[in-house]
Amino acid sequence: MPGPVPIVVAYGASDEIRGAIAGAMGPAAQLVFLPDLPAEARGPALEAAVAVLALNLSEELQPEEFPLLSRVGLIQLVSAGAEHVPFDRLPAGVTVASNVGAYAGPMAEHVLAMALALAKRLPQQHAKLARGEFDQATLTKAIRGSVVGIVGFGGIGHACADLFEALGARIHALNRSGRTDRSVEFAGTLEELDRVLAAADFLVISIPLTSATRGMIGRRELELMKPDAILVNVARGAILDQGALYEHLRAHPEFSAGIEAWWDEPHEGESFRTAFPLFDLTNMLGSPHNSALTPGSLVEANRAAAGNVLRHLRGEPIAGVVRTEDYVG
């Protein structure tokens, strides 16, 4: 590999994150942090770059700056999802890679926490206690012996399977190929979604939001699930039909849902709102899309992303290559 090559980091980064990126890439990269540059230096930096590290290109680059990426061979995302990438603005031939698996550990813990809270009916019992009811008669669900359906069996799905299996659950996994090297009770493609929905005591949604998965779980799919099933979504809100979920939760009080990714997430300073009164329901548990945020997790995610860029520079296979056709059209 030749001497240091210019790599643009499109987002503002703390000293710790800058150190992690630099440490992962070593002398191979000449790092240029775009927010540090005066306006007149941004264009030349982008024109010289052979790779870009990005959080959200639509917010980090101006529309007139996208054509300047003609030398870029790789746009490496720090995020696990790629639905926010403006593919129509990118030069032809540029590869986009998502940061697959970078947040898997903390997200899997969050999934398990939500599943356990709902299985033990903690939100419902908390509400009853607040009303003066002391309900010892209503049984709770056990994870041991249950079927956990995981829709999206990548890094996050594998990490979830590890935790649920440790508690005695059986895993039914869906991914693009229908195959996995990991031992599971059942593996299939999205064409077998109905089968997994019907079998699942717990359903974990950890699949990317694409053209094919948008609105994938609606009224019909929810009706296929067990009346007392538990659904946990740590992917993207738009995979679920919000209205259908609200009506299903309201009509089936034994069914419950943990929602970590929302349909309309506020920008900084804005208030959070939902289109339906989900928080009036005691069989719904919400969190503010923070499952990946534990001490050091963002530093490690940046280190992982930088490592993927280094593999690209060395001509080695990279992880998380995004299929443009999944997002365009």
N, C-alpha and C positions, 0 to 999 in steps of 0.2 A: 504494500500500500504506500502511495507517495506521502509527502509531508503533510502537515496539518491542512485541513480543508475547511472552508467556512460553513458553519452550521448556525442557522438563525434560531434563536429561542424567541417565540413571538409574544410571550406573556411576561408579566412582571413576576419576579421570583425572589424569595428571601435568600439571605446569604447561605443558609443551610441547604436549600434546594439547589442553588448555584453550585455549591461544593459537591453535592451528590451527582449532578450532571457532569461536572468536570471530572470528578473521580471515576465515573463509569466509562467515560470516553477517552480519558488520558490524552496523550500527545497527538492522537489522530485528528482532533478537532480544534479548530479556531472558533471558539464560541462568540457569537454576537447576540447580545440581548437587545431586541428591537426597541423596547420602551426606553432604553438608555440613550438612544440616538436622537440627535436633532432631526427635525423634519426633512432637511435636505440630504441627510445621510441614509435615510430609510430605503430609498429606491436603489442606490448602488449596493447596499447590503443584501437586499432581496435578489437582485440580479446576479450576485456572485454566489449565492447559497447553493449548496448541493443537497441539503436536507433542511427541513424545518420541524422544530418541535412546537406543538400547538395545543392549546386548550380549546379555544373556540375561534377558528379563523374568521368567521363572519364578524366577530367583534374586534379582533386583533388587527385585521388588515382592512384598508380602505378599498372600495371597489376597483379603483384604478391601479391598485398594487398587485392584483392577482396575475395580470399578464406578465409581470416581472419575474415570475417563478419558472422561467423557461429552462433553467439549468437544474431545477430541483428534481431529484430522482425519488425522494421519499418525503412524505409528510407524516410524521409520527405523532399520534395523538397521545396525550397524557390520560385522557378519559377512556373508559372501556367501551362507550357507545360512540357511534359515528353518524347518527341521524342528523346532527347539526352541521355536518360538513357541506359547504356549497359546491357540490361536485360540478355543477354547470359552469362555475367560474375557473376551475382548475385547468391548467394546460393539459393537452392530451398526453397520455403516457405516464403521468406521475402516479406513483403508488401511494396509497393511503393505508396506514396500519393503525389499528386500535391497540390499546394497552391491555390486552387480554390477560386476565388472571391477576392483574396487579393489586386488586383490592379484594381478592377472593377470601382471604382469611377473616378480616373483620366483618365483611358482608355476610359470610356464612354464620358467624356468631350472632349477628343481628337477626337473621332468618330464624335461627333456632330459638332465640329469645322471644320473638313474636309468636312462633308456633307453640312454645311451651305456655306462654301467658294465655293464649287463646284456648289451648287444650285444657288447661286447668281453670278456664273460665274466670280468670282474674278480673277483667273489666266488668263482666256481668255481676260477679259477686261483690266487687267493690261498690257498684251502684246500689245493690240490694242492701248492703251494710249501711250505706249512707241514708237509706230510707228506713232503717230500723229493722230490716229483715235479716234473720240469722238462718240461712238456708244450708243445712247439712244434708239434705235429701238428694239434691241434684248431683248426679255422677259427673265426673270429669273424664277426659279421654287420656289414654295411655299411648305413648309413642312406641313402646315395645310391641312388636307384632303388627304394627300398622304398615300400610303402603304409603310411601312418599313418592309422589310423581314430581319429577323435575323437568320442566319444559325449558330447554336450553342447557345442555350438559357440557359446558365448557369449564373454565377455571372456577367460576363461582359455583356452578352445579356440582363439580367434583368435591369442592370443599364442603358444600352442604351435605353431600352424601356421606362424607367421612364422619361428620358430627351426628347425623341421624342414625347411621349404622351403628355407631358406638352405643346408642341407646336402644338398639335392637330392632330398628325399622328395616323394611325391605324397600329397595329402590327400583322404581320404574323410570327410565330415562329416555328423553327424546332429544335428538339433535339432527343436523342436516343429513348425515350419512346413514343414521340408524345403527351405527357400530360404535363400540368403545372397547378399549383395552382393559377397562376397569370391570371388575366382576359386579354385575347387577342382576336382579331377578328378571328384568325385561328391558330391552333397548329397542327403540324404533325411531321412525321419522315423524314429522308433523302430520303425515297422512294417518298416523295411528293415534292422533290426539284424543279422539273420542274414547278409545279404549282406556287410555290412561286417566282421563277425566272420570270415567265411571268407576275405576278401581281405586282411585286415590282417597285416602283418609286425610292426607295433607298434600297440597299442591303448591309447588314453588315455581314462580315464574322468574326466570333469569336469562331469558333469550333477548337478543338485540331487537330493537325496534326497526323494522324494515318495511318495505311496501307489502310484503307477504304477511307480516305479523301484526300490522296495525289493525286494531279492532278484532283480533283473533278470538278473544274470549268475550262472547256476548250472551244474550239471553238463552239461546239454544244450548250453548256449551255449559252454562251454569246449571241449567236444568238437568244436564246429564250427570252432574256430580251428586255424591251422597248428601242426604239432607243435613247431616251434621259435619260435613267436610270443612276443612280449614284451608283457606287460600292465602298465600303470602306473595306479594309482588314487590321484588326489588329491582325490576328491570326498568320499564318506562310506563307511565300512566296510560298512554294511548293504546297499549296492547289490550287493555280492558275497556269495555264499554261502561262508562261511569254510571249512566242512568240504569242500565241493566243490572249492574252490581248493586246499586242502591235498592232497587225494587226487590231483588232477590234476597238481600239481607233483611229487608223489612218484612217480606213474606215468609221467610224461613229463619226464625230466631235461633234455631239450633246451628245454623250455618254461621261461619264467622270469617273475617278477612283481616289480614294485616297489610296495610298500605304504606309503603316506604317511598314510592315514586308517584308523583301526582300529575294530574292532567294539566293544570295551570300552576306553575311554580313562580312565585313572585321574584322580581329583581330586588336588589338591595334597597331597602327603604319602603317597599310596597307591603301591603297587608296580604295575608294568605286567605284565600276564599275557595270554596268548592261550589260547583254548580248545583249540587244536591246536598241536602242536610245530613251528610254522613255522620257527623259528630253528634247527632241526636240519637244514634243507635249504640247500644251497649255491646253489640256483637261485631264492632269494628274497632280496630286499634291502629292508630296512625303514628308515624314518625316523620320528621322533616327532611327526608332524603339525606340523611347523615350517616348511613350505615357504614360507609367506607372511611369515615373520619375518626380515627383513633390516633393517639400520639405517635408521630413518626410515619403515619401511613402515606401522607402526601410526599414526604421525602423519598420513601421507598418506591412509590409509584413513578416519580421522576427518574429515579435511578434505573428502574426497569425499562422505562421508555428510552432513556439514553443508551442503555445496553443494546436495545434493538437497533438503534441508529448505527451503533458501532458495528454490529453484524452486517448491516447493509453496506457500510463503507468497506468492509473486508470481503464483500462478495459472498457472504454466508447466508443461508436461509434465514428469513426473518419470521417472526410470529405475528399473527393478527392481521394478515393482509385482508383488506376490505374489498368485497366484490361490488363494484360501482353499480352494476345492474340491480342489486338488491335495494338500492336507494333512489334510483332514477327511473322514471317511466311510470 
